[in-house]
């Protein structure tokens, strides 16, 4: 046996971690997780944050079960940029007024407790009124052109939302039908509305409602007139600011961000105990749609 092999045979065996080293590893792990949590919090507060769609107010563009990424940098920062609207940011920092047609996430008046998503129609200084469902902006009607009907399958999350609100998935039975595949579906009249800056988007105008006629209002400084694309199922600036009933004219300081892209969508049929359903419930064709 050589001297080299003797040295190898007599080398000490690895020792178990001492209590001190185990404690240091635990501290390092906690420190790493804390820093990671802070990094995620900062990223979600100041850059991008996910939001999900719980209602039909932005159909046809957004469906119940859509998940979006929202650009938090778009309109500057306020306390509403932070979790729980912590009052750590005075006023607005790097403020920017949205453009007409932007789809924005904001804290809904009057309480500013809930996140809503609507489309910007009127900017500060604009005059807005509605006549028989047509939006008049600064004295001129917004062009509205008929489009093919909007047809959407009745999904589990639509049924759940309708049950929670005491309504029907298709607004009324007259708008529900059986599709070629034998499944329930909703069919609505659809129109394309165009703003003066050229932005256009699809809207739904299902039935005449009282809010199809709104007296002229001048949007004050620092405020916005917002509407949902589903004109019959949206509690928006046509309604006075009352909790769960309307939002009135929304202060710009309530803005949270600009809708950027759809990152996921589900019809609500997934079950935790059936992994295959996680994939069949996904609406893959909706992922990646921008605004």
C-alpha positions, 0 to 999 in steps of 0.5 A: 500500500502506498503512502498516498493510499494510506493518507486517503484511507485515514482522512476524516469522514464528513461531519454532520452540520453543527447546530450553529451552521443549521441555524445560519442556513435557516436564517439565510433561507428566511432572508432569501424568502423575505427579499424575494417577497419584497422584490415581487411586491415592488414589481407588482406595485410599480411595474406589472400586476395580474388582475382577473375579470369577475363580471360581464361588464366588458364583453365582448372584449373581456370575458368572465375568467380572463386574467390580464397583465396591467401596466402599473407605470402607464399613468403614474403612481398613487397610494392605489398602486400599493397593496391595500392602498397604503397611504405611502405615496402623496398625490400622484407621481409621474402623472399621465392622463389616459387616451380615449379608448384606453382600457383602465383598471382603477379603484371604484368610487365612492369607497375606492375599495374594489378594482374595476375595469372600464374604457375611457370615453371622456377626458377632462374638459370633454362633454359627454351625453347619451341619446338612445344609446348613442354616445355624444362626445363634444357635441358629435355622435360617436359612429356606430356600425353593426357587426355580426352577432356576438355568440358566447357559450354559457360557461360554468363561471357565467352560471356562477356569476349569474347565480350570485347576482340573481340574474340569468347567464344570457341577460334574458331567456330570449337571448339564450339558444342551443348551439350546433354542438347542443350546448347553451349559448348567448347571442347578442347584437354587436356594434363597432364604436369609433372615437375621434382619435380613431380607436374603435372597439366592439360593444354590446347594446342588448336592450333599451335601458334608462341609462341609454339617455344621459344628460350632458355632463362636462368632465371636470379637471382631474376626472374621467368618464368611463364606460363598460363595453357591455352597455347593459351590464356595466355600472359605470360613469352613467350612474352616480357613485354609489357602492355596487351601483355606479362609479360616477366621474372617476378621479384620475388619482384612482387609476391603477394601470392600463390593461396590457395583455390577456395572459390566461383565460378559463371557462370555470370548469376546472376541478382541483381533483382532475388535472386534465380539466386544468387544460380543457377549461383553458380558453387558449385562443384568448391568451396573448390578446393585447389592448 
